[in-house]
Amino acid sequence: MSQDNGLISIESGLSVTSNPLRCFITGCAGFVGSNLTDRLLQAGHFVCGYDNFSTGREQFLEHAQQSEKFRLIRGDVLDTLRLTDAMRDSDVVFHFAANADVRFGLQHPGKDLEQNTVATFNVLEAMRHNGVRQIVFSSTGSIYGEPTIFPTPEDAPFPVQTSLYGASKLAGEGLIQAYCEGFDFQSYIFRFVSLLGERYTHGHIVDFYAQLRAHPEYLDVLGNGHQRKSYLYVQDCIDAIFSALAHENAQAKVNIFNLGTDQVCKVNDSIGWIVEHLGLHPTIHYSGGERGWIGDNPFIFLDCRKMRNLGWQPKLTISEGIKRTLAYLDANSWVMQRQ
């Protein structure tokens, strides 16, 4: 691995096995974190996974546990001593641990602050103490609140925050950028739309699927069904992350990318794909209003040209991603069981 001012050059380092990296992943047993873990191991890298299993699943790490290059540490990102010790000797940190429960944020206002913002500060401090200076951060398109520009670019006018989740992630982004300036870190901040695919455990696809399995004759829907959303298949997301880390035009101190497809769909569209997949004709009950809940953005559509300019394109459309997710749920109904 080459060095540049103390930073590891990741060019092609995530796609080849000649120079394996020592990767530290918070939230390694979660939906995205476990898929990322598998992909890094497949590429020949060493992975130290860190998770408290509050929402992560043991089953998601079955493949990783078979690799000699994988090490699992059970710990919480709020446990600063354990986190700092676990991160020792790492080259790069993938910070994917978070509270992603956007819908119920107002029921526990401190949870987003602790698990998203304070946790990110703890990760940055652990990096500083261990001399690790590169971080990949899973942010969210929710930081744009309700924008006035569609599709919404990374440099859109600074938004009014509409959810505690989005606000906590934006605060995490700010901390990361300040550490890049103050301590010469390098960061890759990815603002995702909602992700779908294998190991997907929460969100409206699981909710609708579980409802229809329990009572095929009717479906309860929050909002009016006309909310417009964008979704991205999880493996396309990881492809984009690898592409950005390896690209010569993404080697700035702070690198921020939107990740999504060039499509949007209505909630009613996804309902149609789900009921078609299940062969059902339910009565649909809408709660009404343009939002499903307080803080729900009725229109999410990100401008991803910056990422596209690096040569990345998603392989699956939204409908294909939803269908791939439904096939996974068919074969793995246990993921819908509450822990």
Buried (B, 14 or more C-beta within 10 A) or exposed (E): EEEEEEBBBBBBBBBEEEBBBBBBBBBBBBBBBBBBBBBBBEBBBBBBBBBBBEBBBEEBBEBBEEBEBBBBBEBBBBBBEBBBBBBBEBBBBBBBBBBBBBBEBEEBEEBBBBBBBBBBBBBBBBBBBBEBBBBBBBBBBBBBBBBEEBBBBBEBEEBEBBBBBBBBBBBBBEBBBEBBEEEEBBBBBBBBBBBBBBBBBBBBBBBBBBBBBEEBEEBEBBBBBEBBBBBBBBBBBBBBBBBBBBBEEBBEEBBBBBBBBBBBBBBBBBBEBBBEBBEBEBEEEBEEEEBBBEBBBBBBBBBBEBBBEBEBEBEBBBBBBBBBBBEBBEEBEEBBEEE
